[in-house]
Amino acid sequence: MFLNLFTELRTAGLPVSLKEYLTLMDAMEQRVIPQSVDDFYYLSRAALVKDERHLDRFDRVFGHVFKGLEPPEGDMPVELPEEWLRKITEKLLTDEEKAQIEAMGGWEKLMETLKKRLEEQEKRHQGGSKWIGTAGTSPFGAYGYNPEGIRIGQEESRHRRAVKVWDKREFKNLDDTVELGTRNIKMALRRLRHFARDGSPTEFDLPGTIKATAHNGGYLDIKMVAERKNSIKVLLFLDIGGSMDDHVKVCEELFSATRTEFKNLEFFYFHNCPYETVWKDNRRRHSERIDTLEVLRTYPSDYKCIFVGDATMSPYEITYPGGSVEHWNEEAGAVWMQRILMTYKHAVWLNPQPARSWSYTPSIEVLSQLMEDRMYPLTLEGLDTAMKELTH
């Protein structure tokens, strides 16, 4: 099979020598890498590819030769029933009972009623449908159920139906060193490439040196050139809302790939929808925020803008001032989205939610309209289409 890779590369026109192939075989015999397809990919690429112009061709040949050899995922541990792990004080409802509970009737009604409850309530309540408490069907409190409420004092999301969260929550940064489970993400991102030599001369220019030496009567005249880099500049906005917990793995793979492919990359985090501030470190997101207007002033309009998020939230978070689940935003999320899109004409939104479910979530439809239908699923096909959109 290794010989098959060598012959296929030669057939594809890559200048692979027998010495390089034997070097690769020697490294395999010495067991310098674990026995995995991904590790062998990086080893063989380092041994057989001398010019980065041949990387795409190498990836295509490698994918063809080793197609279907990726090891299966490990066995999943036995999952305990969710009901066994819930707090005793949580409200357990059947689907029929949930359907009978009505929403209060809109953002203004919720906020007005909460203000009234805060003025009137004098003691703790549990299991009710009116007051701020626990394990009930009231719109206000924790460990209960309501189709449209304000969550107060709960460790984590359960039903993902709250329109506002009255808690300080912590999120982890995405890991940009995660080992990619697939090379195809990087392949799709490579559509967004424009190589240029910029900066101080740091690389030896062999053709230039030969030419200059010949013109100099045979006296050695060494020439240097700047490193050849991808000149595309990218702004990456990453959603770290609670509903994104289901998509951390694929987002880390995307984040890792973008850090590798784009040298001119700036990234920022936001929660559900961009507002007046963003941040670069989730551990300090309450203390070290960056004004969104400052981002728009700092990075010029030639940057390509990529949003990554499931766009799953209460529509109030996009359309209403004060609609954010975590703070009081003076201007609606839609206003900030329009400002960003007016600055960066080349922008796309990558959504990890399956595209077939988008029509069932009003907030996705609202954001898709704001993006002028430039929202794409976070799949290989969706990535490929999004990169084509950014190159127009």
matplotlib code that plots the C-alpha trace (Angstrom):
import matplotlib.pyplot as plt

x = [0.0, 2.9, 4.4, 1.0, 1.1, 4.5, 3.4, 0.2, 2.1, 4.5, 1.5, -0.1, 3.0, 4.6, 8.4, 8.8, 12.2, 13.0, 15.3, 12.4, 10.3, 13.0, 13.4, 9.6, 9.9, 12.8, 10.8, 8.0, 10.4, 11.7, 8.1, 8.5, 4.7, 1.7, -0.2, -2.9, -3.8, -3.6, -0.1, 1.1, -0.4, 1.7, 4.8, 4.5, 3.7, 6.9, 9.0, 7.6, 6.4, 9.1, 7.0, 3.8, 2.3, 2.0, 0.1, -3.3, -2.4, -0.8, -3.9, -6.1, -3.8, -3.5, -7.3, -7.8, -5.2, -6.2, -10.0, -11.9, -9.0, -9.9, -10.3, -13.9, -14.7, -14.2, -17.2, -19.4, -19.7, -23.1, -25.3, -27.4, -31.0, -31.2, -33.9, -31.5, -29.2, -31.7, -32.1, -35.0, -36.4, -36.6, -40.0, -40.6, -43.3, -44.5, -44.7, -48.5, -48.1, -45.5, -47.9, -50.6, -48.3, -48.7, -46.1, -46.8, -47.1, -44.0, -41.0, -42.7, -45.2, -42.4, -40.3, -43.3, -44.4, -40.9, -40.6, -44.0, -43.0, -39.8, -41.7, -44.4, -42.5, -41.5, -40.4, -39.1, -41.5, -41.2, -43.4, -45.7, -46.7, -46.6, -43.7, -39.9, -38.9, -37.8, -39.2, -42.4, -44.0, -43.5, -41.7, -39.2, -36.7, -34.8, -35.2, -38.8, -40.3, -41.8, -41.9, -40.8, -39.2, -36.4, -33.9, -32.6, -30.2, -29.6, -26.2, -26.7, -29.3, -31.9, -34.6, -32.9, -36.2, -35.2, -35.3, -33.0, -30.5, -30.1, -26.8, -23.1, -21.9, -18.4, -17.3, -14.0, -11.9, -11.9, -8.8, -6.8, -4.3, -6.9, -5.9, -8.1, -10.3, -10.5, -8.2, -11.2, -11.9, -8.5, -9.0, -12.2, -10.5, -7.8, -10.2, -9.7, -6.1, -4.0, -0.3, 2.0, 5.6, 5.4, 7.8, 11.5, 13.6, 14.2, 14.3, 17.1, 16.1, 17.8, 16.5, 17.3, 20.7, 21.5, 20.3, 22.2, 25.4, 25.2, 24.8, 27.7, 30.2, 30.1, 30.7, 28.3, 25.5, 23.1, 19.5, 16.9, 13.1, 10.2, 8.4, 5.5, 2.3, -1.4, -2.3, -6.1, -7.1, -9.9, -12.1, -13.6, -16.5, -17.3, -20.5, -20.0, -23.6, -24.9, -26.6, -23.2, -22.1, -23.3, -21.0, -17.7, -15.8, -16.5, -16.0, -12.6, -11.6, -12.7, -10.9, -7.7, -7.8, -8.3, -5.4, -3.2, -4.4, -4.6, -1.7, -3.6, -6.4, -8.2, -10.8, -13.4, -16.1, -19.7, -22.8, -25.7, -25.6, -23.0, -23.7, -21.7, -18.8, -16.9, -13.9, -10.8, -10.6, -13.7, -12.0, -11.9, -15.0, -16.6, -13.5, -11.7, -14.2, -13.5, -15.9, -17.3, -16.9, -13.2, -13.0, -14.7, -12.3, -9.2, -9.6, -10.3, -13.0, -10.7, -11.0, -13.2, -15.7, -16.8, -19.5, -19.7, -22.8, -26.0, -28.1, -30.5, -31.9, -34.9, -35.8, -35.9, -32.1, -31.9, -34.8, -35.2, -33.0, -32.4, -33.1, -29.8, -30.0, -27.0, -27.0, -29.0, -28.1, -28.9, -29.3, -30.8, -28.5, -29.8, -28.4, -24.9, -25.1, -26.0, -23.1, -20.7, -22.0, -21.9, -18.2, -17.3, -19.0, -17.5, -19.2, -20.7, -22.3, -21.4, -24.1, -23.4, -27.1, -28.5, -29.9, -33.1, -34.0, -33.4, -37.0, -38.2, -36.2, -37.3, -34.0, -32.2, -34.5, -34.1, -30.2, -30.3, -32.3, -29.8, -27.0, -28.9, -29.0, -25.3, -25.7, -24.3, -24.3, -21.0, -20.5, -17.9, -20.3, -21.4, -17.8, -16.9, -19.9, -19.1, -15.4, -16.6, -18.9, -16.0, -13.8, -16.4]
y = [0.0, 2.4, 1.6, 2.3, 5.8, 6.4, 5.3, 7.3, 10.4, 10.0, 9.4, 12.6, 14.5, 15.1, 15.1, 12.3, 10.6, 7.0, 8.3, 10.2, 7.1, 5.0, 7.8, 7.4, 3.6, 4.0, 6.3, 3.8, 1.0, 3.0, 3.6, 7.4, 7.9, 6.1, 3.8, 6.1, 7.4, 11.0, 10.7, 8.8, 11.7, 14.3, 12.1, 11.2, 14.8, 16.0, 13.3, 13.5, 17.0, 19.7, 22.5, 23.8, 24.3, 20.5, 20.1, 20.1, 17.5, 15.4, 15.6, 14.4, 11.4, 10.5, 10.7, 8.4, 5.8, 5.6, 6.1, 4.1, 3.3, 5.7, 3.7, 3.5, 5.6, 3.9, 2.2, 4.7, 4.2, 3.1, 6.2, 6.3, 7.4, 11.2, 10.9, 9.1, 12.0, 14.8, 16.7, 15.5, 19.0, 19.3, 19.4, 16.3, 16.7, 14.5, 15.9, 16.2, 18.2, 20.5, 21.2, 22.4, 25.1, 28.4, 31.1, 34.4, 36.2, 38.2, 40.1, 43.1, 41.0, 38.8, 41.8, 43.7, 40.6, 39.9, 43.4, 43.0, 39.6, 41.1, 43.8, 41.5, 38.2, 37.7, 34.1, 31.0, 29.1, 25.6, 23.7, 26.7, 28.4, 32.0, 33.1, 33.1, 29.6, 26.1, 22.9, 24.5, 25.8, 29.5, 31.5, 32.7, 30.5, 27.2, 23.4, 23.7, 24.1, 26.9, 27.4, 31.0, 32.1, 33.8, 31.4, 32.5, 30.5, 27.3, 25.6, 24.8, 24.8, 22.0, 22.7, 25.7, 27.6, 30.6, 34.1, 35.5, 34.1, 35.9, 34.2, 34.7, 31.7, 30.6, 29.1, 27.5, 28.8, 26.7, 24.6, 25.5, 22.6, 19.9, 17.0, 17.2, 14.2, 15.1, 16.8, 17.9, 21.0, 22.3, 21.3, 23.4, 26.4, 26.3, 27.8, 31.0, 31.5, 34.2, 33.8, 36.8, 37.6, 40.3, 41.6, 41.4, 39.0, 35.9, 33.0, 32.1, 32.8, 30.1, 31.1, 34.8, 33.9, 31.8, 34.6, 37.4, 35.3, 34.7, 38.4, 39.1, 37.2, 34.1, 35.9, 34.7, 37.2, 35.8, 37.0, 36.7, 37.0, 37.4, 34.3, 33.3, 33.5, 33.4, 37.1, 36.6, 38.3, 36.7, 37.9, 34.9, 35.4, 32.4, 31.8, 30.2, 30.1, 27.2, 25.6, 25.4, 22.7, 20.0, 21.3, 22.0, 19.2, 20.3, 24.0, 23.1, 21.3, 24.3, 26.7, 24.6, 24.5, 28.3, 29.0, 26.7, 28.0, 31.8, 33.7, 36.9, 35.7, 37.6, 35.8, 37.0, 35.3, 36.4, 34.9, 34.0, 37.2, 40.0, 43.1, 46.2, 44.1, 40.9, 39.2, 37.0, 35.0, 33.3, 33.1, 36.9, 37.7, 39.7, 41.8, 42.1, 43.0, 44.7, 47.3, 46.0, 49.5, 49.3, 46.0, 47.7, 50.6, 48.4, 45.9, 47.3, 46.2, 43.9, 41.3, 38.3, 37.9, 34.4, 33.9, 30.4, 29.7, 27.7, 30.9, 29.2, 31.7, 33.7, 36.0, 38.8, 38.6, 39.7, 42.1, 43.8, 46.2, 44.4, 41.1, 39.5, 36.6, 37.8, 41.6, 44.6, 45.6, 49.2, 48.3, 45.2, 42.5, 43.1, 46.6, 45.3, 42.7, 45.3, 47.5, 44.5, 43.5, 47.1, 47.2, 43.7, 43.0, 39.5, 37.7, 34.2, 32.4, 28.8, 26.9, 23.5, 22.8, 20.4, 22.6, 20.6, 21.9, 25.6, 26.4, 25.3, 27.9, 31.5, 33.0, 31.1, 32.5, 36.1, 35.8, 34.2, 37.2, 39.6, 37.7, 37.9, 34.1, 33.7, 31.1, 27.7, 24.4, 23.5, 20.5, 19.9, 21.0, 24.0, 25.0, 24.7, 26.9, 29.4, 29.7, 30.2, 33.0, 34.7, 34.7, 36.6]
z = [0.0, 0.8, -2.6, -4.2, -2.6, -4.1, -7.6, -7.4, -6.4, -9.3, -11.7, -10.4, -11.4, -8.0, -8.0, -5.5, -5.5, -4.5, -1.8, -0.2, -0.3, 1.4, 4.1, 4.8, 5.0, 7.4, 9.6, 9.6, 10.5, 13.4, 14.6, 15.0, 14.9, 16.4, 14.1, 12.8, 9.4, 10.5, 11.9, 8.8, 6.7, 8.4, 8.3, 4.6, 3.7, 5.4, 3.7, 0.2, -0.5, -1.0, -2.4, -0.8, -4.3, -4.4, -1.0, -2.6, -5.1, -2.4, -0.3, -3.2, -3.9, -0.2, 0.3, -2.8, -1.7, 1.9, 1.5, 4.0, 6.3, 9.1, 12.3, 13.7, 16.7, 20.1, 21.8, 23.6, 27.3, 28.6, 29.2, 32.3, 31.9, 32.2, 34.8, 37.2, 37.3, 37.8, 41.1, 43.2, 43.3, 39.5, 37.9, 35.8, 33.1, 30.3, 26.7, 27.1, 30.4, 28.7, 25.8, 28.3, 29.8, 28.0, 27.4, 29.1, 25.8, 24.8, 26.0, 27.4, 29.4, 30.8, 32.0, 33.4, 35.4, 36.7, 38.0, 39.7, 41.3, 42.6, 44.4, 45.8, 46.7, 50.3, 50.7, 48.9, 46.6, 45.2, 42.7, 41.8, 38.6, 39.6, 41.9, 41.4, 42.6, 41.8, 40.4, 39.1, 35.9, 36.7, 34.0, 36.7, 38.5, 38.2, 37.7, 36.4, 33.0, 31.0, 27.3, 27.5, 30.8, 32.6, 34.2, 37.6, 39.8, 37.8, 37.2, 33.5, 30.7, 30.7, 28.1, 26.3, 26.3, 28.4, 26.8, 29.5, 32.0, 35.3, 36.1, 35.5, 33.4, 32.5, 29.2, 28.0, 25.2, 22.0, 21.7, 18.6, 19.0, 18.7, 16.4, 13.3, 12.8, 9.1, 6.6, 4.5, 6.5, 5.6, 2.0, 1.9, 3.5, 0.9, -1.6, 0.2, -0.8, -2.4, -2.0, -1.9, -0.7, 1.8, 4.6, 5.1, 2.9, 5.0, 2.4, 0.0, -3.6, -5.6, -9.1, -8.4, -7.1, -10.2, -12.5, -10.6, -10.5, -14.3, -14.9, -12.5, -14.6, -12.4, -9.1, -6.5, -5.9, -3.2, -3.4, -0.6, -0.9, 1.6, 2.8, 0.6, 2.6, 2.2, 2.1, 2.8, 6.0, 8.1, 11.0, 12.9, 15.3, 17.4, 19.4, 22.8, 23.9, 25.9, 22.9, 21.2, 23.7, 21.3, 18.6, 20.5, 18.7, 15.1, 16.1, 17.6, 14.4, 12.3, 14.7, 14.5, 10.7, 10.4, 12.7, 10.5, 7.1, 7.7, 9.1, 9.0, 11.4, 14.2, 16.2, 18.8, 20.9, 21.3, 23.0, 20.7, 18.8, 18.5, 20.5, 21.6, 22.9, 22.1, 23.7, 23.0, 26.2, 27.7, 31.1, 31.2, 29.2, 32.1, 32.7, 29.4, 26.7, 23.4, 21.9, 18.7, 17.2, 18.0, 16.1, 13.1, 13.2, 13.7, 10.9, 7.5, 5.1, 3.1, 5.8, 5.1, 8.0, 9.2, 11.9, 13.5, 15.6, 15.7, 15.7, 18.1, 20.6, 21.5, 18.6, 21.2, 21.4, 17.8, 17.5, 20.9, 22.9, 26.2, 24.6, 25.4, 27.8, 29.8, 29.9, 29.1, 25.5, 24.6, 20.9, 19.3, 18.0, 14.5, 14.6, 15.4, 12.7, 10.1, 11.2, 10.9, 7.5, 6.2, 7.1, 5.8, 2.5, 2.2, 5.1, 5.7, 8.7, 9.3, 11.2, 12.8, 13.1, 10.4, 7.6, 7.5, 11.0, 10.3, 9.2, 12.7, 14.5, 14.1, 15.2, 12.4, 9.8, 11.2, 11.1, 7.7, 6.4, 8.0, 6.3, 3.0, 2.8, 3.2, 6.0, 5.3, 7.2, 8.8, 6.5, 3.9, 1.1, 3.1, 3.8, 0.2, -0.9, 1.8, 0.7, -2.9, -1.7, 0.1, -3.0, -5.1]

ax = plt.figure().add_subplot(projection="3d")
ax.plot(x, y, z, "-o")
ax.set_aspect("equal")
plt.show()
